[in-house]
Each structure stands twice: as structure tokens, then as C-alpha cells.
């Protein structure tokens, strides 16, 4: 039997859900390669339909049909998606299609709906030792506390480096200097 996950806030146990979908199925959910339709059943590597794969993996992690307790559901929630990659190839997270994951979570009944007034989304990418997608489902009003205590440690490497903030003029000057250096070495005379 799976147990409900919680985190502490003001000496209160706040419930949340954490689902992990392991494997490299990025090619299946990449928007530019294809957006799935209801008629076009997308297969993950082991030839299982994506929807079936996600349903099975979600239920494996928290056995909703057989859970003896009355599991919590949230009228307003935040879903945090962390997409982990084993390589350092450049990828745009906004080109991935996370709707099937969000839909499976909605169908479990733990969130009221996935409309804008019931569900907010946040996603991060990170380098890891295995390809996977994690989905955390948190009550909306506790998201800042959850992020600081649970998500930020998961993403600690993302926040180790200092973000460079520069103006457009500074950036253009830097690019011009790089072009000048490159032209010195590569210009043919």
C-alpha cells in the first residue's frame, strides 16, 4: 500500500503527490516532432501507448483504486514538472507536450481540474544520471513553502551558479568583441 507524502509547514503535515516517470520518452512528447491526436496513438519505446504507460506508472506509485484511506484532492493546485536529461544537449522545455501527464493526474481525482483557475504549472529541466519526468502536485496556497523545502533541494545544481544579468547593450558589445576575435583568426586575406 502506498502512503501519502507530506511536508511540514507550521507544525502541520501538508499532503502532496510525487510521481516519477522513468525512461527516455522525450521523443514522444516533443511538440515539434508531432502533436498527438486522439486517433494517433503514440507509443513509448516498449510499444506501450503513452496514455496507458502514464496511467500504469501513476497508479503504481499511489494505488488510487485500492487505497483504503480517503486520499486528499486539491481544488487549487500547482503541478511542478522536472524533466531530467542524461546529456547536456540544448532543449527548449516549452517544446515538450506535458498534457498527457497533467491529464492523467487530473483523472486520478487529486486535482479538481486543469483549467487556469484550478491549476498552475511550473517546469524545470535538469541534468541527471537518468532520463525521467517528475511531477509534484501541491496545494496552491502552500507552493512557496513546498518549493523552498522540497523542490529547491531537488534542483540544487540549477541554483548553484549565479545568474548573469546584463543589458542588451552589454550583450551586443560582448558579441561584437567575440566576432572581432574570431575574425582575427579566421579572416582570409
Phi, psi and omega in degrees: 000133179278145179255154179287132177275145178219161169228156183271135171214120183049048179061019178245140175274116181258123181285149172207169178239146177224115179246139179236127179244101185272149178120162180263091175241026178302322181299333182282327184254013179278121185301317187290335180281321174179140175259124184291147172243171181295329181281336186259096182279114183275139182253140170275178189305324182273019176073009175279142175296142182305313181300316179296318178302312182293319178299311180301314182292325179292313181293326176302323187276336175208104191286078186303312183297330184252005182293125185283334180275170176269095186289147184287146170233156187243127175291324176230127186221163170241132173252121177256121179252126176244114182259114183259138180235144180275347181243176182252023176299146178285129178222143174265117181296334180286355176267003178260148188253093184270001182307316180300324178292314180296320179297318178297317179298317179299317183290345175288339182093001181281341171239147182298312182197170176251026177281165185302328183273356179243340188214129174249153183235143173221139175223150180227153171245150178206156174274138183209177179278348177217151175283128179194163173235129176250142176232119175257135177240120190231144172301133188308313186291345180257004184304312181302319181291319178296316182301312182297319187269332186244313186280314183303317175299326177296328184255020190307326180293329177296326186262002178288322183273145181282131177286130177275130177243121180220157178279168178298319179298318178298318180295315180296322178296318179297316179296319179297318178298317179296321178295320180297315179297315180296320182293330177299319182275332189247352179290134178265143179241000000 
